[in-house]
Amino acid sequence: MTDQPDADANPHDHLVHEAVGPSLTGVQAGATIGVGVNSLLFAGIMPVLLGALADEHRLTAAGIGLTATTEALAMGLSTAAMGLIRRPERLRLIAVAASLGLAGLNLAATGAADGWLMALRGATGAVEGVLLWITVSMIARTVTPERWAGAFFTSQTLAQLLLALALAFVIVPRWGANGAFLSLAIMAVVGIVPALLSPTRFAPLPVTAGESEAPPPRGWAALAATLIFVSAAGAVGVYLQPLAHESGLDAGVARTAVWVSLAAQVVGGALATALAGRVRYFTVFLMTTAAYLAVWALYARPLSPGVFIGANAVAGLFGLFLGPFLVPMTIDADPSRRAAMQSGAAQLLGGALGPLLASRVVGERDVHGVLWLGAGLLLTGLAAVAWLRFTARQTES
């Protein structure tokens, strides 16, 4: 292995070529992705689980948003803190310990409600953030980060899809929200396997004389754009089940919409992986914005079950298609890749900000305010991304 592998190396080589540090074997790269998948299982089943908790009167309508915010915020802050203060060393030990902690916290959530449940989910998010940091550390160092981000998003969503199907058809109808928490605990224990197969360390990112390890100003701007754009989908998505109810649909339709959306997300992630390096990230941002706005306009009206499920599938496809292109957008703004190391944290903080803001604009009987909120956040984030791209082109010329 070499310290600086050639970016034009044989694509059939079994190594995963790094732009920073030595190459990884396929097993090491796959295991590192598996560690990240374990950290994000909750995100994919959040509407089903939080909706079940509300139906069991363990959370209020506002509590749905606050609980989602607490976990995502803790996860984002944890990922960011690890990227800033922790060298990527002793990764196997950290991953195993975090997986065990994740299992214990999910078990503790069974039977919890309201404030105690929010506190437990906050602690869970902090542990999940440590696991995600390991995966983001690998992706930010690869020669083609959007390809490996696409592989990560696709794997993550496929796992979320399988779990969501089990929850929708078997676990939640039979055992309720506690069955979902037990399932997450079991998956955390299974996550010890990829943790043991992951690399022990990654090379540090290069820092020239006089530079700190924090991102430069344009890097921070890219992270802010990511946070705002992602928060839009988080604001609307967490209220999927209440939106279904207000369209005259039952919880079963909302649960079906979740797993169908996850299936569409697998397609979106695979498409992003296939198109890595061939499509410009700004084009993807424009397509995603148009798709989201169209779907949210439909949510404002009474819908049949088929239209509601289909609309959510479209949003899911474009949401995952966009995800891998957030990293190259950040690298375009900050070629040092220090901001890219914080991209996962910015996405998570956006996932926390959206539900937090949404909790301020909903009532127990009307949650349509999240649609206007989501549209405003989405267009603001797109404007920030456009400014970064436009000014980058000015600089290049």
DARAGI-V986122 format. One record per residue. N is the residue number from 1. RES is the residue in one letter. SS is DSSP state (a for helix, b for strand, c for the rest). Layout:
BEGIN
n: <N/N>
res: <RES/RES>
ss: <SS/SS>
END
This chain:
BEGIN
n: <1/2/3/4/5/6/7/8/9/10/11/12/13/14/15/16/17/18/19/20/21/22/23/24/25/26/27/28/29/30/31/32/33/34/35/36/37/38/39/40/41/42/43/44/45/46/47/48/49/50/51/52/53/54/55/56/57/58/59/60/61/62/63/64/65/66/67/68/69/70/71/72/73/74/75/76/77/78/79/80/81/82/83/84/85/86/87/88/89/90/91/92/93/94/95/96/97/98/99/100/101/102/103/104/105/106/107/108/109/110/111/112/113/114/115/116/117/118/119/120/121/122/123/124/125/126/127/128/129/130/131/132/133/134/135/136/137/138/139/140/141/142/143/144/145/146/147/148/149/150/151/152/153/154/155/156/157/158/159/160/161/162/163/164/165/166/167/168/169/170/171/172/173/174/175/176/177/178/179/180/181/182/183/184/185/186/187/188/189/190/191/192/193/194/195/196/197/198/199/200/201/202/203/204/205/206/207/208/209/210/211/212/213/214/215/216/217/218/219/220/221/222/223/224/225/226/227/228/229/230/231/232/233/234/235/236/237/238/239/240/241/242/243/244/245/246/247/248/249/250/251/252/253/254/255/256/257/258/259/260/261/262/263/264/265/266/267/268/269/270/271/272/273/274/275/276/277/278/279/280/281/282/283/284/285/286/287/288/289/290/291/292/293/294/295/296/297/298/299/300/301/302/303/304/305/306/307/308/309/310/311/312/313/314/315/316/317/318/319/320/321/322/323/324/325/326/327/328/329/330/331/332/333/334/335/336/337/338/339/340/341/342/343/344/345/346/347/348/349/350/351/352/353/354/355/356/357/358/359/360/361/362/363/364/365/366/367/368/369/370/371/372/373/374/375/376/377/378/379/380/381/382/383/384/385/386/387/388/389/390/391/392/393/394/395/396/397>
res: <M/T/D/Q/P/D/A/D/A/N/P/H/D/H/L/V/H/E/A/V/G/P/S/L/T/G/V/Q/A/G/A/T/I/G/V/G/V/N/S/L/L/F/A/G/I/M/P/V/L/L/G/A/L/A/D/E/H/R/L/T/A/A/G/I/G/L/T/A/T/T/E/A/L/A/M/G/L/S/T/A/A/M/G/L/I/R/R/P/E/R/L/R/L/I/A/V/A/A/S/L/G/L/A/G/L/N/L/A/A/T/G/A/A/D/G/W/L/M/A/L/R/G/A/T/G/A/V/E/G/V/L/L/W/I/T/V/S/M/I/A/R/T/V/T/P/E/R/W/A/G/A/F/F/T/S/Q/T/L/A/Q/L/L/L/A/L/A/L/A/F/V/I/V/P/R/W/G/A/N/G/A/F/L/S/L/A/I/M/A/V/V/G/I/V/P/A/L/L/S/P/T/R/F/A/P/L/P/V/T/A/G/E/S/E/A/P/P/P/R/G/W/A/A/L/A/A/T/L/I/F/V/S/A/A/G/A/V/G/V/Y/L/Q/P/L/A/H/E/S/G/L/D/A/G/V/A/R/T/A/V/W/V/S/L/A/A/Q/V/V/G/G/A/L/A/T/A/L/A/G/R/V/R/Y/F/T/V/F/L/M/T/T/A/A/Y/L/A/V/W/A/L/Y/A/R/P/L/S/P/G/V/F/I/G/A/N/A/V/A/G/L/F/G/L/F/L/G/P/F/L/V/P/M/T/I/D/A/D/P/S/R/R/A/A/M/Q/S/G/A/A/Q/L/L/G/G/A/L/G/P/L/L/A/S/R/V/V/G/E/R/D/V/H/G/V/L/W/L/G/A/G/L/L/L/T/G/L/A/A/V/A/W/L/R/F/T/A/R/Q/T/E/S>
ss: <c/c/c/c/c/c/c/c/c/c/c/c/c/c/b/b/c/b/c/c/c/c/c/b/b/a/a/a/a/a/a/a/a/a/a/a/a/a/a/c/a/a/a/a/a/a/a/a/a/a/a/a/a/a/a/c/c/c/c/c/a/a/a/a/a/a/a/a/a/a/a/a/a/a/a/a/a/a/a/a/a/a/a/a/a/c/c/c/b/c/a/a/a/a/a/a/a/a/a/a/a/a/a/a/a/a/a/a/c/c/c/c/c/a/a/a/a/a/a/a/a/a/a/a/a/a/a/a/a/a/a/a/a/a/a/a/a/a/a/c/c/b/c/c/a/a/a/a/a/a/a/a/a/a/a/a/a/a/a/a/a/a/a/a/a/a/a/a/a/a/a/a/a/a/a/a/a/a/a/a/a/a/a/a/a/a/a/a/a/a/c/a/a/a/a/a/a/c/c/c/b/c/c/c/c/c/c/c/c/c/c/c/c/c/c/c/a/a/a/a/a/a/a/a/a/a/a/a/a/a/a/a/a/a/a/a/a/c/c/a/a/a/a/a/a/a/c/c/c/c/a/a/a/a/a/a/a/a/a/a/a/a/a/a/a/a/a/a/a/a/a/a/a/a/a/c/c/c/c/c/a/a/a/a/a/a/a/a/a/a/a/a/a/a/a/a/a/a/a/c/c/c/c/c/a/a/a/a/a/a/a/a/a/a/a/a/a/a/a/a/a/a/a/c/a/a/a/a/a/a/a/a/a/c/c/c/c/c/c/a/a/a/a/a/a/a/a/a/a/a/a/a/a/a/a/a/a/a/a/c/c/c/c/c/c/c/c/c/a/a/a/a/a/a/a/a/a/a/a/a/a/a/a/a/a/a/a/a/a/a/a/a/a/a/a/a/c>
END
